[in-house]
């Protein structure tokens, strides 16, 4: 399994192919996920890139962090595991509509 990187401060106009191309200069990109809004489909300004090896991930962090893409200076670091968040309760079911 490769190393997953967080890529932040992306322009809302940046496409997944642009991110993939930038990281491909540092090694093999195993996966690239540009995070989008589920309603509008527009970028949310960040992505996750998985590099094939730890060495390639380290190289990508050192070379791409602080570089400019589409007029924005990127923030790149190793992604942290997702935290478990408590389930949100919206009023214990009160006011629910039955159809």
N, C-alpha and C positions, 0 to 999 in steps of 0.2 A: 504494500500500500504506500502511496506517495504521501507527500506532505501538503496539507491544505493551507492556502494563504488567503488572508483577507486583503482586499484591495478597496480602499476608501477614497472619497473625494472625487469620484468620477463625475464627469459632465453628464447631464441628463440626456444628452444627444449621443453619447458614446455607445457603440454597438458591441455585442459580444465578440464579433470577429476582430475588432480593433484591440480589445484586451488580450485575446488569444494570440494575436500577431506580436504584440509587445513582449509577452512572456515566452513565446516560442524562440526568441533570440537567446534565451538563457537555458534552453533545454526542451525536453519533451513535455508538452502540456497534456496531462492525462484527462483533465476535465476542466471546463470553464463554465461557471454559472453566473450570469448577470442577473441580479435580483430586480424583479419588476413589480410594479403595483398590480394587484390581481384584478382591479376594476378598469384601470386605464391602459395597462400594458406598457406604460412608460417606465424607464429606468428609475430606481430609487437611489442611485448614486453610489452603489457599492456592488462588489462581486466577490466570488470565491473562485480561486484558481488552484487546482491540484497539480503539482509537478510530480514527475515519475520517480525521482529520487530525492533524498534529503540534500545531497550536494547541489542539485539543480535548484531546489527551493532556496537554499542559502544564497546561491548566486543571484537568483531572481530578487530576493529581498535587498541585497546589497546594490544591485544595479538599477532596479526599477523604483525603489523607494526614493521619493523626492524628484523623480522625473516628471516632465509635463506631458499630458495627453489631452488633446482638445481644449487647451487653455487652462487646464487645472493641474495643480501639483499633487501627485498621487501619494497616498499613504499605504505602504505595504508592510505587513508583518504576519507572523504565523497565527493562524486562526485558533481561537480558544474553543474548547468544546462548548456546545450549547448547554446553557443552564436549564434545569427543570424549573419551570415556573408554576406556581399554584394555579389551579383552574379558576377562572373568573366566574363569579356567581352574580348574576344580574337580578337580585331581588328574590331569590329562592322560588322562582316560578310565579310569583305574584304578577298579575296583570298580563299573563300570557293569553293570547287569543287562540281560541279553538275554532278551526275552520271546518 
